[in-house]
Every structure is written in C-alpha cells, then in structure tokens.
C-alpha cells in the first residue's frame, strides 16, 4: 500500500458535503446544551406549534422543542452507531485474524459460529433480545454489536488467508517471526483500511437498527433518540389527520435519512480512495 495521506480533496463533491454535514451533526451533538435555546425534556411553548422563529422545528404534543430533541437525539444515534460498530469491527476483526492465521480447528469453530449467526434473522432476534435485556443504551449497543461482528470477521479472515501466501510473510516466518510480530508489522497495517470502511458501514446499519428498535418501543425511555421521537409521534391519535406530522414526524425522519445517506456516501468514497492506494 502506498504511504499517502488521506486528504479532504480526495473525496467527491457529494463526499465533501457529507463530511461537512457529519461535522455539523457531531458539533450539534456535543454542544447541544449551548446551542439549543430550549430544554429538550421540558415544555417551552404551546403544544403543536409549527416551525417559527422561537421554535425552529416546532413543538410536540407536550410543547417541548423539537429542535432541541433532534440535537440531543443526535448524541444517542451517534453514540449507539459508533460504539456498536467499533465493538463489532474490533471483535470481528480479532476473530477473523485468529481464524485466518491459525486455520484448522480454530477456523472451523469460528466460521461455524459465523454461519449460525448469518442464518439467524437479525431484526426478530434483536427485538427479542432487546425486550429480554430491557430498554437501555448499553443493552442496545450490546445487541447491535452481537449481530454485526460476522461481516468484519469474514472480510478480515479472507484477507489474512491471502496474506499468508505472500512471499514476505513466508520469509518472515522462516526467520522465526511469531504471530505477534506478524500481527503488528504486517496484518494490522494491511487490514486496518478495509476494517475502517467496514466499521463506517456498520455505523450506518447500527443507527438504522437503533432507530427501528426505539420506534418499536425498545429504546431507552429516559433518552430522546430519533426513533423514540418517531414512536411518540406515530402513536399520537390522529397524527395524519392534522398538520402536526409535517414537523413532528418529518424532522426526525429527515435527520435519520440524511445521517445514513451521509455515512453511505463517505464509506463509498473512502472505499474507492483506499482501493486506488492499494
């Protein structure tokens, strides 16, 4: 792989816009206590106010500001998405390295577990485990990571299997290089770019899954995730017979769509850039 730095100019125009949007969203999530003019969990206006100069995204049925809820909800979505993706990516990557390097019984055990996990239907099992462990952010992260590690494991395993046949690996082993030396000197530098793209893709998947679980009522009720905002709005009687859906439903829905779309564009551009450098 060429030792070239990843530059902002390497991304496409859409990729640059997506990166700027992600930076803006992360800024909103981190500094939401300072940029939100109203509390996210207390009434600050009349119920069902349409978007105006005081409440930029309007208010819900309790008069709570939707802009503040969207900003605080970004914290939950990013926290769950990034945490679940990192745990699944790192855990799956480690198992993939062990399966690819040692082979034999280790490879068979890990890959049979992978096969079982792939056969299991993700969403129904997530719903069951989410209901079993209870609605909390930690439990949701655990459930999402548990059903996401198989992809990184398979990708890393195939990469390690191909690397084991390379001459520089065979020469290093002939000179007595052990697993630890090969891991840090060769495997990790080659696997890291592929794993990084995979983790970014898993982040998008985890954000959608968290929103889905929260929409079904399995999210943390003490938080204000985008899925819970949608759940609250959809369960309001007569939501579609009024104009309330125009801001109460559309605000979190558009936020989820834009976030997932931005991550997808960034991962696509990053994959192209890294493939060119390999």
N, C-alpha and C positions, 0 to 999 in steps of 0.2 A: 504494500500500500504506500502511495506517495505521501510524504510528510508535508501536506499542505494544510493550511489553516482553513477552517470553515468560516466563510465570510457572508455577511448580510447580502452583499451584491450577487452572491451565487444563486440566491433564490429568485423564483419568477415573481412577476408583479403581484399575482394573487398571493404567493407565498409571503411577500413582504407585507402586504395588507393583513394577512392572517397573523403574522408575528406581531405587528403593531397592535392588533386587536387583543391578542393574548397578553401583551404587556399592559395594555389599558385595563383589562379584566383583572389581572393579578394586582395591579395598583389599586383598583376599586376594592378588591377583596381585603387587601392588607390594611388600607387606610379608610375602610368604611366608617369607623367611628368618627372620623374627622371630616369626611366629605358628605356624609348623609345628614340632611337638615333636620330629620325627624327620627325618632326611635323606631326600630323595626318590629318591636313586640308590644308597643303601647299605642292606643288610639291618639292620633294627632289631627284629626279632621272629622268631617261628617262621613257617614258610610256612603260608599259608591260614588265618590267624587270622580269625575272624569279627569284626564290629564290636564293640568293647569300650571300656572306659574309657581304655585305653592307646593303642590304635589305633582311632580313631573310625570309620573306614571299612573296617577290616580290613587284611589284608596280601595280597600276591600270592604266586606260587609261589616267589619268592626271599626272602620275608619282608620286603619293602620296604613301607613305609607308604603306603596308597592315598590318604589324606587329603593328605599332602604332595605326592603325584604330581598330584592334582587341582588343588591350589593352584598348583603350578609349571606345570601344563598350561594353566591359565587365561592365563598370560603368553603362551604360544605362540599360543593361539586368538585372543586379543585383538590381539596384535601382527600376526599374519597378516591377520586380518579387517579391522582398521582401516587398515593400511598398503596392502593391495591395493585397498580401497575408495577411499582418498584418491587413490592414483595413478590409478586408473581414472576416478574422478569428475573430478579436475582435468584430466587429459589429455583425456578425452572432452568435458569442458565447453569446453576451448580449441578443439578441433577443431569442435565444434558451433557456437561463436561465429563462427569463420572461415567455415564453410560457409554459415551463415545470413546473415552480413553481406555477404560478397563475392559469393556466388552464382556463376553461370557455371561455368567450368571447375574452379574450386576446389571448389565444391559438388558437382559431378559426380564428381570424383575421390574426395572423402571419402565420399560416400554409396555409391559403388560398392564401396569397401573395406568399409563398414559392411554392405552386402548380402552380401558374401562371408563376412564374419565371422559373420553371423547364420545362414547356411546350414551352416557347419561344425558338426558335433556337438561340443558342449563337452566332455563327460566323456571320450570316447575320445581327443580331441586333448590334453586335459590330462594324461591318463595317458601318452601317447606323449612329450609334451614334458617331463613330469616325469621319465620314465625316461631321456630323452636328456640333459637338463641335469644330472641327478644329484639325489640327495635332500638338499636343504639348504633352510633357511628362506628365504634370498634368492631361490632359484630358484622356490620355490613361490609366493612373493609376485609375482614377475615373471609366471609362467604365469597366475595367477588374474587379475591386472590386465589382461593381454593379451586375455583372453576376456571382460572385463567392461566395457570402455570404450564399447561401442556404444550401450548404453542411455542413459547420460548425454549422449552426442553427439546422438542423435536428439531427446531431450527439449529440450535447450538450443537446437538448431537450429530446432525448431518455434517456440520462444518468441521467438527473435531475429527470425525471419521475421514473426511477428505484431507485434513491437515496431517493426520498420522502417516499418510503415504508420501508426503513431501520429503524430498531429499534432506533438507536442513533439519527436519525433525529426526529422521533416521540417523543422520550423522551425530546430532546432539545426544541421542540415546546410546549410540555406540561409544561415545566418550564418557558415558556414565551419568548423563543428565537424568534426574529424577522427575517425578510428577510436579513437585513444587516449582522447580526451575522452569520446566516447560510451560506450566500454567501462567506464571507471571511474565516470562520472557517472550512467549510465542502465542499461547492460546488467548489470553485476555486481550492483548492488543488487536488481534485479528477478529475476535468475536464481539468486542465492545461496540463497533459501529453498527453491526447487524442487530445486536441486542438493544441498542439505543432506539433504533427505528421501531423495533417490536414493542418496546415499552411505551413509546408515544402512541402507537396504535391501540395498545391495551388501555391507555388512559382514556381515549375516546370511548371505547367499549364499556369501561367501568363507569364513566359518567352517565351514559345512557342507561345502564343497568341500575345504578343508584336511583336515578330519576324514576325508572319504572317501579322499583321496589317501594320508593316513597309514595309514588302515585297510588299504589295498591294499599297504602296504609301501613307499610312495614318499615318506614323510616323513623328516625328519632323524633318523637313528637315535641321535644323541647327545642329543636333546631328549626330553622326556616329554610329548608332546601327548596330548590325549584320544583322538585317533584311533589313536595308537600303543599306548596302553594297551588299547584295544579289540582291536587287531590281536594283541597279545600274549595277551590273554585268550581270544579266539576260537580261536587256533591251539593252545591248550593241549589236549592229548588228553584227551577225556572230560570237558570242562568242563560239559556239560549233564547228565552222569550223576552229578554231585555237587552239593553246595550252594554251591560256590565262585562260581557265576555270580551268586548273589544279591547279592554285594557287588563282585566283581571286574568283572563286565560292567555291572551296573546303575549303579554310581557314575559312570563317565564318560559313559554313555548319558544318564542323567538330567541331568547337567551340561550336555551339548550341547543337549538338548531345552529346558531352562529358559533357557539363554542365547539361543538362536534365538527362542524364544517371546517373551522379554522385549524383544528388539530389534524384533520384528514388531509388538508392541503399542505400543511407543514411536513407531515410524515411522507407524503408523496414526493415533495421537492427534496427532502432530506435523503430519501432513498435513491433518487436519481443522482444527486450530487455525490453521495458515497460510492455508488456503483461506478461512477466515472473516475473516482480516485483509486479504486481497487486495481 
